[in-house]
Amino acid sequence: DADSLTELLVEADSEAFSETTLDADSLTELLVEADSEAFSETTLDADSLTELLVEADSEAFSEVRP
């Protein structure tokens, strides 16, 4: 569901930031991989996914700075 996807993306972002500093391309790749996993578990329309990505990015950047 949407909450699970948001949690997955935030965890993926947080883990990545704690391991290394990422450039924009690496972060995009990470999010695409997380999205692929999420899509295999659930179906979301494009607007919902975009909203979730924006929320997840905002939360991750407010918690951890690269």
N, CA, C and O atoms as a Tinker XYZ file with bonds, in Angstrom:
   264  protein
     1  N      0.843000   -1.191000    0.000000    73     2
     2  CA     0.000000    0.000000    0.000000    64     1     3
     3  C      0.884000    1.249000    0.000000    63     2     4     5
     4  O      2.110000    1.140000    0.016000    81     3
     5  N      0.288000    2.395000   -0.018000    73     3     6
     6  CA     1.049000    3.645000   -0.136000    64     5     7
     7  C      1.991000    3.863000    1.046000    63     6     8     9
     8  O      3.126000    4.298000    0.855000    81     7
     9  N      1.539000    3.568000    2.252000    73     7    10
    10  CA     2.397000    3.758000    3.427000    64     9    11
    11  C      3.627000    2.858000    3.371000    63    10    12    13
    12  O      4.733000    3.280000    3.710000    81    11
    13  N      3.425000    1.626000    2.944000    73    11    14
    14  CA     4.549000    0.695000    2.839000    64    13    15
    15  C      5.561000    1.175000    1.819000    63    14    16    17
    16  O      6.768000    1.075000    2.038000    81    15
    17  N      5.063000    1.705000    0.687000    73    15    18
    18  CA     5.971000    2.201000   -0.344000    64    17    19
    19  C      6.760000    3.393000    0.168000    63    18    20    21
    20  O      7.968000    3.478000   -0.056000    81    19
    21  N      6.100000    4.304000    0.845000    73    19    22
    22  CA     6.795000    5.467000    1.397000    64    21    23
    23  C      7.865000    5.016000    2.377000    63    22    24    25
    24  O      8.989000    5.518000    2.349000    81    23
    25  N      7.518000    4.066000    3.246000    73    23    26
    26  CA     8.481000    3.553000    4.223000    64    25    27
    27  C      9.678000    2.914000    3.521000    63    26    28    29
    28  O     10.821000    3.118000    3.929000    81    27
    29  N      9.414000    2.141000    2.467000    73    27    30
    30  CA    10.489000    1.504000    1.709000    64    29    31
    31  C     11.431000    2.547000    1.120000    63    30    32    33
    32  O     12.651000    2.401000    1.199000    81    31
    33  N     10.868000    3.593000    0.533000    73    31    34
    34  CA    11.697000    4.621000   -0.100000    64    33    35
    35  C     12.501000    5.399000    0.926000    63    34    36    37
    36  O     13.672000    5.697000    0.694000    81    35
    37  N     11.896000    5.731000    2.048000    73    35    38
    38  CA    12.611000    6.479000    3.085000    64    37    39
    39  C     13.746000    5.633000    3.648000    63    38    40    41
    40  O     14.851000    6.132000    3.862000    81    39
    41  N     13.473000    4.338000    3.888000    73    39    42
    42  CA    14.522000    3.455000    4.391000    64    41    43
    43  C     15.661000    3.341000    3.383000    63    42    44    45
    44  O     16.831000    3.393000    3.761000    81    43
    45  N     15.329000    3.189000    2.115000    73    43    46
    46  CA    16.360000    3.067000    1.081000    64    45    47
    47  C     17.201000    4.334000    1.024000    63    46    48    49
    48  O     18.427000    4.263000    0.939000    81    47
    49  N     16.551000    5.493000    1.070000    73    47    50
    50  CA    17.279000    6.765000    1.048000    64    49    51
    51  C     18.172000    6.892000    2.278000    63    50    52    53
    52  O     19.336000    7.275000    2.163000    81    51
    53  N     17.637000    6.573000    3.449000    73    51    54
    54  CA    18.395000    6.723000    4.688000    64    53    55
    55  C     19.607000    5.802000    4.708000    63    54    56    57
    56  O     20.696000    6.209000    5.115000    81    55
    57  N     19.416000    4.554000    4.267000    73    55    58
    58  CA    20.535000    3.615000    4.232000    64    57    59
    59  C     21.614000    4.113000    3.284000    63    58    60    61
    60  O     22.802000    4.045000    3.601000    81    59
    61  N     21.216000    4.604000    2.149000    73    59    62
    62  CA    22.186000    5.073000    1.162000    64    61    63
    63  C     22.966000    6.267000    1.702000    63    62    64    65
    64  O     24.183000    6.339000    1.532000    81    63
    65  N     22.277000    7.200000    2.349000    73    63    66
    66  CA    22.962000    8.376000    2.866000    64    65    67
    67  C     23.886000    8.026000    4.022000    63    66    68    69
    68  O     24.911000    8.679000    4.211000    81    67
    69  N     23.539000    7.008000    4.795000    73    67    70
    70  CA    24.405000    6.642000    5.911000    64    69    71
    71  C     25.656000    5.912000    5.422000    63    70    72    73
    72  O     26.678000    5.916000    6.108000    81    71
    73  N     25.587000    5.288000    4.247000    73    71    74
    74  CA    26.727000    4.536000    3.726000    64    73    75
    75  C     27.672000    5.401000    2.906000    63    74    76    77
    76  O     28.884000    5.188000    2.925000    81    75
    77  N     27.134000    6.363000    2.197000    73    75    78
    78  CA    27.959000    7.135000    1.270000    64    77    79
    79  C     27.247000    8.416000    0.888000    63    78    80    81
    80  O     26.043000    8.559000    1.100000    81    79
    81  N     27.993000    9.338000    0.327000    73    79    82
    82  CA    27.350000   10.526000   -0.215000    64    81    83
    83  C     27.000000   10.240000   -1.665000    63    82    84    85
    84  O     27.801000    9.675000   -2.409000    81    83
    85  N     25.807000   10.631000   -2.055000    73    83    86
    86  CA    25.308000   10.312000   -3.378000    64    85    87
    87  C     25.187000   11.553000   -4.240000    63    86    88    89
    88  O     24.816000   12.627000   -3.767000    81    87
    89  N     25.507000   11.384000   -5.509000    73    87    90
    90  CA    25.181000   12.444000   -6.445000    64    89    91
    91  C     23.752000   12.212000   -6.947000    63    90    92    93
    92  O     23.127000   11.204000   -6.616000    81    91
    93  N     23.255000   13.131000   -7.732000    73    91    94
    94  CA    21.861000   13.050000   -8.168000    64    93    95
    95  C     21.583000   11.783000   -8.970000    63    94    96    97
    96  O     20.526000   11.173000   -8.812000    81    95
    97  N     22.513000   11.383000   -9.822000    73    95    98
    98  CA    22.308000   10.188000  -10.632000    64    97    99
    99  C     22.197000    8.936000   -9.769000    63    98   100   101
   100  O     21.356000    8.074000  -10.023000    81    99
   101  N     23.044000    8.837000   -8.754000    73    99   102
   102  CA    23.001000    7.669000   -7.875000    64   101   103
   103  C     21.694000    7.614000   -7.096000    63   102   104   105
   104  O     21.113000    6.543000   -6.926000    81   103
   105  N     21.235000    8.763000   -6.626000    73   103   106
   106  CA    19.981000    8.803000   -5.884000    64   105   107
   107  C     18.817000    8.419000   -6.786000    63   106   108   109
   108  O     17.923000    7.682000   -6.370000    81   107
   109  N     18.827000    8.913000   -8.011000    73   107   110
   110  CA    17.771000    8.555000   -8.961000    64   109   111
   111  C     17.765000    7.053000   -9.202000    63   110   112   113
   112  O     16.705000    6.427000   -9.220000    81   111
   113  N     18.951000    6.473000   -9.387000    73   111   114
   114  CA    19.056000    5.032000   -9.614000    64   113   115
   115  C     18.505000    4.258000   -8.417000    63   114   116   117
   116  O     17.794000    3.268000   -8.585000    81   115
   117  N     18.836000    4.711000   -7.220000    73   115   118
   118  CA    18.341000    4.074000   -6.006000    64   117   119
   119  C     16.817000    4.100000   -5.952000    63   118   120   121
   120  O     16.183000    3.090000   -5.647000    81   119
   121  N     16.235000    5.255000   -6.250000    73   119   122
   122  CA    14.782000    5.384000   -6.214000    64   121   123
   123  C     14.127000    4.522000   -7.283000    63   122   124   125
   124  O     13.071000    3.936000   -7.040000    81   123
   125  N     14.732000    4.436000   -8.456000    73   123   126
   126  CA    14.178000    3.593000   -9.516000    64   125   127
   127  C     14.184000    2.131000   -9.078000    63   126   128   129
   128  O     13.216000    1.408000   -9.315000    81   127
   129  N     15.270000    1.693000   -8.438000    73   127   130
   130  CA    15.334000    0.318000   -7.948000    64   129   131
   131  C     14.262000    0.074000   -6.884000    63   130   132   133
   132  O     13.598000   -0.963000   -6.893000    81   131
   133  N     14.098000    1.017000   -5.981000    73   131   134
   134  CA    13.082000    0.875000   -4.940000    64   133   135
   135  C     11.691000    0.843000   -5.559000    63   134   136   137
   136  O     10.831000    0.071000   -5.135000    81   135
   137  N     11.475000    1.692000   -6.571000    73   135   138
   138  CA    10.184000    1.704000   -7.259000    64   137   139
   139  C      9.907000    0.364000   -7.923000    63   138   140   141
   140  O      8.785000   -0.140000   -7.861000    81   139
   141  N     10.915000   -0.216000   -8.555000    73   139   142
   142  CA    10.736000   -1.492000   -9.237000    64   141   143
   143  C     10.303000   -2.568000   -8.251000    63   142   144   145
   144  O      9.412000   -3.365000   -8.543000    81   143
   145  N     10.940000   -2.588000   -7.078000    73   143   146
   146  CA    10.561000   -3.554000   -6.051000    64   145   147
   147  C      9.130000   -3.303000   -5.594000    63   146   148   149
   148  O      8.354000   -4.242000   -5.416000    81   147
   149  N      8.790000   -2.046000   -5.408000    73   147   150
   150  CA     7.452000   -1.710000   -4.937000    64   149   151
   151  C      6.397000   -2.080000   -5.973000    63   150   152   153
   152  O      5.323000   -2.571000   -5.623000    81   151
   153  N      6.705000   -1.843000   -7.258000    73   151   154
   154  CA     5.740000   -2.168000   -8.303000    64   153   155
   155  C      5.504000   -3.665000   -8.401000    63   154   156   157
   156  O      4.422000   -4.089000   -8.804000    81   155
   157  N      6.485000   -4.467000   -8.043000    73   155   158
   158  CA     6.286000   -5.906000   -8.083000    64   157   159
   159  C      5.353000   -6.347000   -6.952000    63   158   160   161
   160  O      4.788000   -7.440000   -6.994000    81   159
   161  N      5.198000   -5.488000   -5.945000    73   159   162
   162  CA     4.348000   -5.814000   -4.804000    64   161   163
   163  C      2.961000   -5.182000   -4.905000    63   162   164   165
   164  O      1.993000   -5.727000   -4.374000    81   163
   165  N      2.858000   -4.051000   -5.574000    73   163   166
   166  CA     1.585000   -3.340000   -5.622000    64   165   167
   167  C      1.515000   -2.501000   -6.880000    63   166   168   169
   168  O      2.533000   -2.236000   -7.519000    81   167
   169  N      0.315000   -2.086000   -7.232000    73   167   170
   170  CA     0.170000   -1.233000   -8.408000    64   169   171
   171  C     -0.238000    0.162000   -7.971000    63   170   172   173
   172  O     -1.133000    0.333000   -7.144000    81   171
   173  N      0.431000    1.154000   -8.539000    73   171   174
   174  CA     0.134000    2.553000   -8.244000    64   173   175
   175  C      0.038000    3.312000   -9.550000    63   174   176   177
   176  O      0.724000    2.990000  -10.519000    81   175
   177  N     -0.822000    4.329000   -9.573000    73   175   178
   178  CA    -0.841000    5.160000  -10.771000    64   177   179
   179  C      0.307000    6.168000  -10.705000    63   178   180   181
   180  O      0.923000    6.354000   -9.656000    81   179
   181  N      0.581000    6.802000  -11.814000    73   179   182
   182  CA     1.739000    7.685000  -11.913000    64   181   183
   183  C      1.666000    8.853000  -10.938000    63   182   184   185
   184  O      2.676000    9.214000  -10.334000    81   183
   185  N      0.491000    9.446000  -10.775000    73   183   186
   186  CA     0.362000   10.588000   -9.871000    64   185   187
   187  C      0.657000   10.189000   -8.431000    63   186   188   189
   188  O      1.333000   10.922000   -7.709000    81   187
   189  N      0.158000    9.041000   -8.012000    73   187   190
   190  CA     0.408000    8.572000   -6.651000    64   189   191
   191  C      1.889000    8.312000   -6.432000    63   190   192   193
   192  O      2.442000    8.661000   -5.389000    81   191
   193  N      2.527000    7.700000   -7.418000    73   191   194
   194  CA     3.944000    7.394000   -7.286000    64   193   195
   195  C      4.771000    8.672000   -7.206000    63   194   196   197
   196  O      5.679000    8.782000   -6.382000    81   195
   197  N      4.455000    9.631000   -8.062000    73   195   198
   198  CA     5.178000   10.905000   -8.036000    64   197   199
   199  C      5.038000   11.568000   -6.677000    63   198   200   201
   200  O      6.015000   12.067000   -6.118000    81   199
   201  N      3.825000   11.574000   -6.149000    73   199   202
   202  CA     3.588000   12.181000   -4.837000    64   201   203
   203  C      4.399000   11.468000   -3.758000    63   202   204   205
   204  O      4.997000   12.115000   -2.898000    81   203
   205  N      4.421000   10.142000   -3.802000    73   203   206
   206  CA     5.176000    9.379000   -2.809000    64   205   207
   207  C      6.668000    9.659000   -2.901000    63   206   208   209
   208  O      7.343000    9.781000   -1.879000    81   207
   209  N      7.187000    9.762000   -4.126000    73   207   210
   210  CA     8.610000   10.037000   -4.289000    64   209   211
   211  C      8.975000   11.405000   -3.744000    63   210   212   213
   212  O     10.006000   11.560000   -3.090000    81   211
   213  N      8.143000   12.389000   -4.007000    73   211   214
   214  CA     8.404000   13.739000   -3.503000    64   213   215
   215  C      8.390000   13.738000   -1.979000    63   214   216   217
   216  O      9.258000   14.339000   -1.346000    81   215
   217  N      7.397000   13.059000   -1.386000    73   215   218
   218  CA     7.319000   12.988000    0.073000    64   217   219
   219  C      8.533000   12.255000    0.644000    63   218   220   221
   220  O      9.129000   12.708000    1.621000    81   219
   221  N      8.894000   11.138000    0.046000    73   219   222
   222  CA    10.022000   10.354000    0.548000    64   221   223
   223  C     11.318000   11.144000    0.449000    63   222   224   225
   224  O     12.125000   11.130000    1.379000    81   223
   225  N     11.524000   11.830000   -0.665000    73   223   226
   226  CA    12.728000   12.643000   -0.824000    64   225   227
   227  C     12.770000   13.749000    0.218000    63   226   228   229
   228  O     13.812000   13.989000    0.829000    81   227
   229  N     11.647000   14.421000    0.426000    73   227   230
   230  CA    11.606000   15.517000    1.390000    64   229   231
   231  C     11.930000   15.025000    2.791000    63   230   232   233
   232  O     12.701000   15.653000    3.516000    81   231
   233  N     11.336000   13.893000    3.170000    73   231   234
   234  CA    11.599000   13.338000    4.496000    64   233   235
   235  C     13.061000   12.931000    4.634000    63   234   236   237
   236  O     13.694000   13.218000    5.650000    81   235
   237  N     13.596000   12.268000    3.622000    73   235   238
   238  CA    14.977000   11.795000    3.691000    64   237   239
   239  C     15.948000   12.959000    3.783000    63   238   240   241
   240  O     16.896000   12.915000    4.567000    81   239
   241  N     15.722000   13.995000    2.995000    73   239   242
   242  CA    16.634000   15.133000    3.012000    64   241   243
   243  C     16.521000   15.930000    4.307000    63   242   244   245
   244  O     17.498000   16.536000    4.745000    81   243
   245  N     15.341000   15.936000    4.925000    73   243   246
   246  CA    15.210000   16.674000    6.177000    64   245   247
   247  C     15.842000   15.908000    7.341000    63   246   248   249
   248  O     16.233000   16.509000    8.342000    81   247
   249  N     15.941000   14.569000    7.209000    73   247   250
   250  CA    16.516000   13.754000    8.275000    64   249   251
   251  C     18.031000   13.624000    8.149000    63   250   252   253
   252  O     18.747000   13.646000    9.150000    81   251
   253  N     18.512000   13.489000    6.927000    73   251   254
   254  CA    19.925000   13.210000    6.699000    64   253   255
   255  C     20.424000   14.086000    5.567000    63   254   256   257
   256  O     19.834000   14.132000    4.488000    81   255
   257  N     21.512000   14.773000    5.829000    73   255   258
   258  CA    22.114000   15.614000    4.787000    64   257   259
   259  C     23.296000   14.873000    4.171000    63   258   260   261
   260  O     24.107000   14.298000    4.897000    81   259
   261  N     23.406000   14.877000    2.840000    73   259   262
   262  CA    24.538000   14.197000    2.195000    64   261   263
   263  C     25.851000   14.900000    2.479000    63   262   264
   264  O     26.901000   14.459000    2.013000    81   263
